[in-house]
Amino acid sequence: MRIGIISTVGDYSWAGSEEMWKLFATEALHRGHSVAVMVQTPIAQSEELTKFHALGGVVFAYNPLNRYTSRTVSRGLYSRFRQLKRWQPEVVCTSGPPATPYRDKDLYRFLRAHTGGRVFIIQGNAESYVAGQAERDALRALYRSARRIICVSRDNAELLQRQLTSTLPIAILPNPIRTRLEHPLPWPGDLEQVRFATVGRYEVGSKCQDRTLHALSTAEWKGRNWRLDLFGSGPDERYLQDVIGYYGLEDRVTLCGFERDFAKIWKDHHIHVLTSRAEGLALALVESMFCGRPAVITRTGGNHELVRDNKDGFVSVGEDPEIIRETFERAWINRQRWPEMGEAAFHRANEWIPRDLPVRLFHTICNSGC
């Protein structure tokens, strides 16, 4: 079977959202199928694809649309997906946000013209991700014709069906963890100084690190002994540095850059802070829970399905900084319970991510599309 995979993620050399299609592709190659992936140039050049190459996988690179290519694409004169079309996949699996298969017009034409199986992996959703009647109508028709749609959380699945006012062929599977831990990490010392960490792209529109900084900017919080390290990379790095200065948190908050080794992060930090506005199911959250760390989160995507309030962490009922601050306050009052909550978080994540996820993913896609 010839399987084509398209990732619509751009601007990063790798992202947690890429782990699912990579897991599926690796499993398919092991089973003797042919797999070609079409990814934006930084991802095509990533070392994360070394094993994929070694197994015989094919990589096609493409670039985001610019002013010129957008015009030629809109007129139907150009498509970035010609290479994959010539490769003649029998099934096409697209991974990314829900509206991109319509908004990228060359991708939309390619998918509509493809006569084989179509499978979609939806990596995150939010209220604003689908907008306008023309977009809803086009996506409804496209997704209804899919062999399978994989959502990484029930929240994302229910939202997508409401946005498109349609029952869709959805399966729910969690994002995989890169390295599965058999035991949580040792607890990092005492809580004389609390060490918060946020792991996520420097992209405040979805990850909302600026709201965390706002919540922690009061005189009361400045009088407490804590630090916050922000791990990641992205377009809003300069803005976040400015926000840190604006709230006078230079001695409390550090931008630490990207760190691939999640165990290295969590051996020195007590609790994970994710005040996201848009999520699928954050891989970074799964990783911190496997390390035995509780979390402060918002009710976004699948994060609140995984984290049980006051058991594995603390779930904010709203996204406003004042409400997030109240959740921080609950966490602070209960900080002596964090080690036992971290132990519960490890067991929760261990149960949530099935050990046979590669097989489940392969059969979910290929029993319907291959």
N, C-alpha and C positions, 0 to 999 in steps of 0.2 A: 504494500500500500504506500502511495506517495502522499505525505502529509505536509501541508504548508502551514506555517505559523506566522502571523503578523502581530508584532507588538507596536502599539501606538505611543508608547512612552518616549518622551524626548528630553533633551537638555541634561541628561545624566549619563555617566558611564555605566551605572548599574542602579537598580532600585529593587526594593523588596517585592514589588509587584511582578518582577521577572522570574521569581523563583518557581512559580507554579507552572508556567509554560515550559521552563527549562526541565523541571521534574518530569513532565509529561513527555517531552521530546527525548529525554534520556531513556525513559522506560520503553518508548516506541522503538528507538534504535537498538536497544538490547534485544527486542523481540523480532528484529530483522526487517522493520519497516524503513523506508527512506523518508528523511525529514529535512526540509529546508525552512529556515527562519528568515523573515524579513524584518530588520530592526534598524532604528536610526543609527547613524554612523558611530557615535560614541559607544553605544552598546555593542555594535558589531566588532569594535576593536578591544572589547573588554576581556581581561584574563578569565573572567567567569565562564567564558565559552570554550576554554581549553579542552575540557573533557568532551564537550559536544563535538568539537573538531576531530578529536582523536577517535571518536566512535563513527566518524564518517558523515557527520551532519554538514549541511550546506548553509552558508550564511550569505545573504544579500543585504547590502546596506542601502539606506535611502536617507534623504535629508528633509527637514521641515520645509513647508511651502514658504517661498518668499513672495515679494510683490509681483515679480515677473511670472514665476511658475503658478502662482494663484490665478492669474489671468488666463494663462494657457489651459490650466486644469478646468477652470469654470467654463471655458468654451469647448471642452472635450478634446483638446488638441494634444494633451500630454497626460501621461500617467506614470507615477513613480513605481507602479507595481507590474510593469511589463515583464521584468525578469522572472518574477514568480509565475506570471501567467504562462510564459514560455516553458517554464519547468513543468507545467501541467500537473498541479496537485489534484488528487482525487477528493480530498477533504481539506477545507481551510478553517483554521482556528484563529480567531482574532482576540487579542488580549488588550484591555485598556478600559477607559471610562465609557459609560453607556452611549453617549451621543457622538463620539468621534467617528464611528462608521458612517454616519450621515454627514457630519460637518466637513470631513475630508472628502471632497467630491470624487476624486479619483479612486479612493478606497470604496466609496459607495457604489460607483459604477462597476468596479471590479467584483465586489461581492454580489451585486445583483446579476451580473453576467455569469457568475460561476455556477455551473450546472451540477456540481457534486454536493457533498455534504458541507454544511456551514455550522460551525460551533463558535460560541462566544464565551469568553471568560471576562466577567465584569469585575474589574479591580477598583472598587470604591464607587459610592453613589452619594448624592446629596440632593436636597430639594431643588437647588439651582442648576443641577447638571443637565436637565432636559427642559427646554423652554420653547414655546411657540407651537402653534397648531400644526404647521407644515412639518416641523421636526418630529412631533409626536406621531403624526400619521405615517411618515416615512419609516420611523423606527419601529412602530407597531407592526407594519407589514414585514419589515426585515426580520424582526425577532420572532414573529409568528412562523416564519418559514424556516427557522433554525432547527437543526436536529437536536441541539441541546444548548442551553445557556447555563453556565456555571457561575454562581454567585458565592462569594466567600463568607457571607453572613445572611441570616434570615432577614435582618433589617433591610439590607440592600435589595434582597429579592422582593420583599413586600412593597418597598418603595418603588421599584422599577415597574411592577405590575400596576400600581396605582397611577404612576406617571403616564403609562401607556394604556390605562383602562382596559387591560387584557390579561387573561390567564395565559402564561407562557410556559414553555417546556423547560423548567428550571430544575437544576440539581444544586444542592448546597454542599460545598466542600471547603474546608479551611485552607488558608495558605500554609505551605510547609515550613518547617523550621530547618535551617541550613545544617545545624549540628545538634542532634538530640542529646541532651544530658540525661544521665541515669540517676543523678542525685543533684539536689540544689547546691549552690556554692555555699561555703561557710559564711556566716553572718559577719559583716565587716566592722568588727569592733563595737564599742559602745555608742550611745547616741548623744554624747556630750556636744558634738557638732553634727547636726543632721545634714546629710549629703543627698540632695535631690539630683535627679538627672532626667533630661528629656532627650530621646533619640528619635530624630525625624528630620526630614528635609527642612532647610531654612526657607520656608515658603509659608508665610503667615496666613495667606488666604485659606489654606486647608489645615495647617498644623497649629497655627494660632499661638505661637510662643509669646507674642506680644501681650496676649491676654493673661498669660501666666505671670509675666513681669508686672503688669498692672495690679493683679491680685496680691502680689507680694510686696507692693511698694508702700504700704502704710507704715506709719511710725511704730505701731505695735509689732509688725513683722520685722522691721529693721532693728528692733530691740532684742530679737531672738538670735540664737546661734545656729546659722544654717548657711549652706552654699548650694547653688544651682549650676550644674554644668550642662550646656546645650551641645549635643553631638549631632553632626550632620554637615550638609553643604547645600548650597542653593542660591537663588537669585536675591534673597532678602537678607544676606549676611550683613551688609552695610547698614541696612535699616535696623536690624536687631541690635547692632552695636550702638546705634544712635538711641534706641529706646532704652537700653541699659543705662546710658548716660543721662537721658531725660529723667528717669526715675531715681537717679542717684544710687544705682546698684552696682557700680564698678567694682566694689570690694566684695561683692557677693556672687556675681554671675559671670561665667566665663564661656565664650564660644570656643569649643574644643575641636571643631572640625570633624571630619568623617573618621570613624573607627570601625573597621569591619569585624574585629574580634569582640563579640558582645560580652563574652565572659570577662574580658579585660576591663570593660566598663563596669560590670556589676560586682566585681570583687571589691570595689571601693565605694559603692553607692548603696544607699538604703532603700530608696523608694523611687518609682518611675512616675513621671508627671506627663500626661498626654491630654491636653485640653483641645483636642482637634474639633474642627467644624465638619470635616468630610473624611470618611474612612471606608475601607472595606472591612478587613480585620487586620489591625496593625501587626505586621511581623515583629516589629520591635517590642510590642507588648508581649507577644508569645515568648520571645526570647528572654525578656526580663523575668517573666513568671517561671520559666524553666530554671532560671538561676536562683529562684526562691525569693523574689522581691515583690512586695505588694505595689499597688499603683493608685494614683489619683487620676481619674479619667472623667470625660464627659460622656453623655449618652449618644454616642456617635457610631454609626455602622455596627459592626459586630463586637466592638470593644465591651459594651455593657452586657452583651450576651455571655461573654467569657468571664468577666470580673463580677463577682457577687459582692454587692455592697456590704461593707462591714465584716466581710469574711476573707476575701482575697485582696481587698482594697477598698477604695472610697469612690463612689459614683456621684458626680455632680448632677443635680436635677435640671440644671440650666447652663447656658453658655456665657452669661453675663459675668464680668470679672468679680462683681460683688457676691454672686452665688458661688462662683469657683472659690472665692476667699472663704466662704462658710464651709466648703468641703475641705479646704486646707486646714481650717480650724478643727474640724472633727478628726482629721488625720493626726494633727499635732497633739491633741488631747489624748489620743489613743496610741501614741508612738511606742509605748512599752510593749504593745501587742504586735508590733510590726514583724518581729522574728517568727512568731507563730502564724501570722497571716501570710508571710512569705512561704512558709512550709505548705500552707493550704493552697497558695497560688501555684506552687510546683505541681502538686497532685492534680489540680484542676487542669492545668495546661497539658500534663501528661495524658489525662483522659480525653482531652478535647482533640488532640492531634493524633489520628490513628497511625499506628506503625506501618500499616499496609497502604498508606495514602498513595504512593506511586501506582499501585495496582488498581486501587479504586478510581483514581483519576483516569488511567488508561481505559478501563472498561466503561466508565461514564461517557467518555468521548467516543471511543471506538465501537462500542456496542450500538451507538446511535449514528455515528458519522462515518465509520471506516468500513 
